[in-house]
Amino acid sequence: MNNVTRTQAYLDFYLRHPEIEWALLGHMVSRNGGWNMTDLKGEFLAKLLTEKEQTDFFSFLERGNWLIFQDIYPQFLLYEESLANKQPHFHLLRHLNVSVFMEVVWIDFWNTQDTTTLALAMIINEQSYLEKRVIQNPTYKNTVLDTIMFKLQELLNMSHILFPYSQKPFTKNWLVGQTLPPFSSLSQRIELGKRLYALLFSNPNRLQQIIGWAKTTPHTGSRKDYWPHLFNDVKETVPGNLYVPQTKNCTLRKGASRIYSPRLEYAWKNSNQTKAEKGDWFTEWSGIDFLEPMTENINGEIKHDYCESIEKLEWTVFTKKILFHRQR
């Protein structure tokens, strides 16, 4: 129905079948998609974007989130059916409009149990699947990808994928993650997915902490889910008042209000999606090149960049208000 239910479905499947590692990666990335959706109605972007721009951004994010789910989840269900019947049914994938690329990979996985190759193939497949349907789609290209506001978002360096986790119960959550590359580059999006996969599964101890956090923290779409000391799903600032920067290094100044980050159910209504465009992206062998696993260690340090992005957004909102009042 929406980002929240899709995100939960990924986690539920992973807990049933931890050998399908993309399901956990998909869950964590989909959480970030939900946070990006609610940011549009949150403390900062609601003040920087028009209503139309907010809706255009949401439509772009929601279409991508929905498209990936309706492509990948039937694959998961077919895998479960294959396990139940103790024989592969992956020849049926083509009837579900899944790329022939994944049919070959699933058959290979059934025989070899190569979890890494399957996960990397899913990263390649999902990003390639989105390329013409969303990234190159004139509707989103003209309203989102080519707009000044989208470039402003990249300029502010505010687009991050965050993996929260707790080292000890009831302590402030830690973060690891990566900064998003330009959306328009397919190869860079695939490389990002590979880095996120390596980051998620390279450290067994941290992996268990991330899984533990995900299991005990339902996804609501609010950034309060991982940092309730900084975010709240109830607006604490007074409407109409001049917003004054409240944070330093992701710590609230004394007496400051928490940053408003609404739950998805209050930010956006469920939307009906038109059928996915047909067609197989796999028309040449170039995607195969990305199946090579990452060999270097991935530095997941993200807190400094993320905190800096929050401060930049605060000052952007503050400066815009000051200029607006002066013009009046």
N, C-alpha and C positions, 0 to 999 in steps of 0.2 A: 504493500500500500504506500509506503513512504520510506525515507532513508532509515528511520529507526527500526522498522520491522525487517528491512533487508539486512541491515547491519547485524541484528540479532540472529537472523537465519544463518549467516555465515559462521558465527561463533558456535551455534548449536551443532552445525554440521561438522565443524573442526573437532569439537569435543567428542563426537561420535567416531570420527575418522581422522585422527591426528596425522596420518600418513599423507593426507591431502593438505600440504602446508600452505598453499595459496589461500585456503579458506580463512586461516588466521590473518594472513597478510591483508586479504580483502576486507576482513572485519575491521582491522585497525585503520586502514586507509579510508574505509567507508565512514568510520567515526569522524575522521577529519573532514570528510565531505559534508557531514551533518553540521559540524562546527562552522564551516565556511558558509553554509546556508543560513544559519541563525545569526552569524556576524552581520549579515545584510540588514537585519532588524535590530542589531545590538547598539551598544553605546556610541560607536564611531561611524560606521559606514552609513547608518541611517541618517546621519548629519551631513555626510559627504556626497551621497548619491541621491538622485531624484527617485520618485516612486517607480517610474518606468525603468530606470537603470537597475534598481533593486530587483524588480520582477524579471528583467532580462537575464541578470546574473543567476537568479534562482532557477529559471527555466533551463539555462545552460548546465548548471550543476546537477539539477534533477534529471534531465534527459540522459546525461552521461551515467549517473548512478543507476538509473533504471535500465538503461541499455546493457550495461555490464551484467547486472543481475539476471536479466531475462536470457542472456546468452550463456552465463556460467552455471546458473543453478540447475537447469535441465541436465547439464553434464553431470553434476553431482548426483542427481536423482537416478540417472541411468547407471552410474557407477554403483550406487546402493542396490539397484535392481540386479546388476550383474553379480554382485557379491551374494545376494540372496539366492540366485539361481545357479551360482557357481560356474557361470560361463559368461564370456564377454558379449555385450550387446552393442558395442560401439559403432557397428555398421548403421545403427538407427540414428546416429547423430546428424547425418546429412538431412534426415527428414525433419529435424528440429532447427534447420538452417544454421547449424554449427559448421565452422570451417573444416574442410577436409584435413587441414593442418592438424587440428586437434584430434580427429579420428585416428590418424597415424600415431600421434603421441600417446593417446590413451591405450591403444593396442600394445605399444611398446612398454608402457608402464605396467600393464597387466602381466606382461611376461617377465619384466626385469625388476619391478618395484623400485625404480630409480626416481625417488621423490624430488630430487633437485631438478632434473630435466623436466619433469612434469610441471613444477612450479614456475620455472623459467619460461616454458612454453606457454603457460597461461598468461604470464605477464606480456609476452609478445603478442599473443592472440587478442587479449582485451584491448591493448593500446592500438593495435592495428584495426581492430573492429570499430573503434571509436573514430578513426582518422577521417573517413569520408562522411560518416553519419553525424558527427558533431564538430570536429575541429575544422574540417573543410566545408561544412554546411554553410551556405551563404547567410542563412538566418542568424546563426550564432557568430559567424565571422564578422558580419556587419554590425551587429548590435552589441557584441561583447568583446571578441578578440581584437578588433581593430579600433575600439573606442579609446578615447583619451583616458577614461577612468580605469580601464583595464591596464593601460600602460602605467598609470599612476600607481596602481596596486603593485606592479612589478618594480617600479621605481622605489616604492617604500619598502620593498623587500619583506612584505608581510605574509607571503605565502609559504607556509611551512607544513610538513607532515610530522606530527608529534606522536611518539609512543610513550605514554605515561606508564609508570610502574612504582611500586612501593618496595623499599628494602626492608622495612619493618612495618607491622600493622599500626594503623592510626598515626602515621607520620606523613609529613607533606610529600606528595608524589614527586618523583624525579622524572626527567624527560630526556629521551634521546630522539633523534630524528634527522631530517634532511630538508634543505630548502628547495622549493620547486624550481625547475628550469623553465624557460619559455614554453607555454603550452603548444605552440605551433610546431615544435620539432618532435616528430615521432621518435627518432633515434634517441633523443635526450630523455623523452618520457620513459622509454623502455629501459635505458641505463639507470634512470632514477628508480624504477621498479626493482631492478636487480640489486641496487645498493640498499634499498629498503628491505628486501628479502634477506640479504646478507647480514644487515644490521639486526634484523629480528631473530635470525636463527644461528648466528655465529657464537653467541654467548649463552650456553645452556642455563646457567644460573639466572641471568637476567630474563631469559625467555620464560622461565617458570614464574618469575615475578610479574612479567607483563600479562601472562595468561591468568595468574591469580587476580591481578587488578581487573582485567576484563570480565572475569566470572563474577566478581563481587561488586562491580560498578555498572549498573544498567546504563545503556546509552540513551540519553535524553535529547542530545543535540546542543545542550548548554555546556559551555566551557567550565562551568561550575563542577562538572563531573570529575575533572582532574585537579582543579585548583580552586577549591571553595574559599580559600583565604583571599583570593584576588577577584573572583567573579561571583556574581549572584544572578539567579534567574528571576529575581524581583528587582525592579528599578529603584535604586536608592537615591539617585540624584533628583533634584527638583526640576520638573519640566519648565523650559523657558529660561532657566538661569544660565549664565555664561559657564561653559565647562572649563574648569581649571585642571591642568595635568595633576594626576593623583598618585602616580607611581614612580619609583626609582628602583631599577634592578629587580623588577617584578615584586616589589614590596610596597604596600600602601603607605603613603605618608601619614603621619599622625592625624587622626580624626577624619581621614578621607573616606569617601564612599567607595564600595566595591564597583567594579566595572559590570555594566548590565550585559548579560548574555542569556537570552531567552531560551526556553525549551522549544524544540521544533514544532510541537503540536500547537503552541501559541503564536509562533512566528509565521507559519505557512500552512495553508489548507492542503489536503491531499489533492494531487492533480491526476487527471486521466491522460495517459500517453497514447499517441497514435502508434500503430504497428511499426516494428523495426523495419527499416529498409532492407530489402533482400540483396543478396550478392555476397560472394566469397572474396575476402580481401587477399587470399593466398593465390596470387597469379604468377608469382616469381619466387625464386629461392632465397631472396635477400634476408628474409626473417630468420633463416637458419643460423646466420652469423651470430645472432644474439644468444644462442643457446650455451655459449661458453660461460661457465660460472665466474663470478668475481674472484680474483686471486689476492688483491690487496686488502688490508684491514680497513674497514669503513669507520671513519671517525663520526660518531653520532652526536658529538657535542652540539647542542642546539639552543641551550638556554640563553646564552649571551645574545645571539642574533634575534631570538624570539622576544626577549625583553626589550631589546633595542627597537624592534618593530612596533611594539605596544607604545613605547615612548614617542616614536615618530608620529604614530597615529594621533596620540593625545595632542601633540603640539600642532599637527595639521588642523585638527578640529578647533583648537584654541585660536590659532592664527586666522582661520576662516571666519570665525565669529567676530574677532576683533576688527577685521577688515570690513565685514558686513555692517557692524555698528558704526564705524567711521563713515562709510558711504551714506548711511542714513542721516 
